[in-house]
Amino acid sequence: MKITETAIPGVLLFTPKRFSDSRGFFLETYNERLMQEAGLPTDWKQDNFSVSSKGVIRGIHYQVIQPQGKLVRVAFGAVIDAAIDLRKSSPTFGKHVAVELSEDNGSMLWIPPGFGHGFSVLTEKAGFAYKVTDYYSPAGERTILWNDPAIGVDWQVADADAVVSDKDRQGKLLADAEIFA
């Protein structure tokens, strides 16, 4: 598996080796030894899966109580996945990394605790799978407005075509959000 450091230290892109033949393909989506060697946690608390339609934007979500690290991937379809640094003391505070994750590239993104996360769906449907390092905490959940110009994520979906939940439409601007020290 190839591990690539992104523009924000600590956010890692994993590209597994794919073995293809006439039947299809095989790839490894998780290897505890490799994760340990990369310095990632291996004590996962939940595995989550969502299916969304083209134009859906989910996020920008994070938890101030029980912050979660996430290892995210796409089982089918394609998304733009974004990790936003919400650590006030970080030199990359407010900056983001956005990558395409798809069934074709098989890539996974490690998003450490202290980051906001969101994705947009580029294909007719996408199946999004992710492991998290802590349990969901409704009391600690926060949302930053998905189209906050201070962050400037290019979701590759026109604002007029974006399908966004009421909760996500009510997200706060980064300037007004509760963030990490």
PyMOL commands that set and color helices and strands:
alter all, ss='L'
color gray80, all
select helices_A, chain A and resi 32-37+138-140+159-161+166-169+174-176
alter helices_A, ss='H'
color red, helices_A
select strands_A, chain A and resi 2-5+12-15+18-21+24-27+46-53+57-63+70-76+78-85+96-102+108-111+115-121+125-132+141-143
alter strands_A, ss='S'
color yellow, strands_A
deselect
rebuild
show_as cartoon
